Amino acid sequence: MKNLDGYHYFETNAGPFRNLSSLSPREAEAISQQIRQKGRVFASKRSSDYITIIRELEQLAYEKFTYKGGKPTQDYPHYLTLGVCPWLETWYKEPNHIIIPWEALPAEVVSFTYGDLFPTMRYEDDKSYRKQVYTKDEIGELIQTYGLPQEWNRTGEHGPERYIEIQVWDNEVIRAYR
């Protein structure tokens, strides 16, 4: 696909691929509460039930992906965007990113949502990509149909989709980039 690599954005001093879903519910909630209390970054605006909701959505995405033949090696994903998304840099005080080439994203352990998993699975409208998970083989056709959200919805005024999200369901894929 036309130079659409995976981009993982993160806070420089925290490092990449820090994932609340990899923690116990108690640990994840404690860190989430600390982030909300600091109030300086995008994640601080998340609701107090964010951990519960995101785990439910990850389970739903996992089920949809495995139904389509995906073979995740863990029950939670790591998140990237398909292509660059400058808006995500505004989420952090000191933003940084890692690029994972398209070719380094094995089809059997990567899924996609047209937009961030959270609003994609929860937003109610008649768009065909809502509540859907796509495979690596399917995402190209979706881009041909709708384009990249980071191009047609840079400011978010046309809905919650600001990028295509990649869910990486295997720690081995990201290990070399940590």
Buried (B, 14 or more C-beta within 10 A) or exposed (E): EEEBBBBBBBBEEEEBBEBBBBBEEEEBBEBBEEBBEEEEBEBBEBEEEBBEBBBEBBEBBBEBBBEEEBEBEBEBBBBBBBBBBEBBEEBBEEBBBBEBEBEBBBEBBBBBBBBBBBBBBBBEEEBEBBBBBBBBEBBEEBBEEBEBBBEEBEEEEEBBBBBBBBBBBBBEBBEEBE
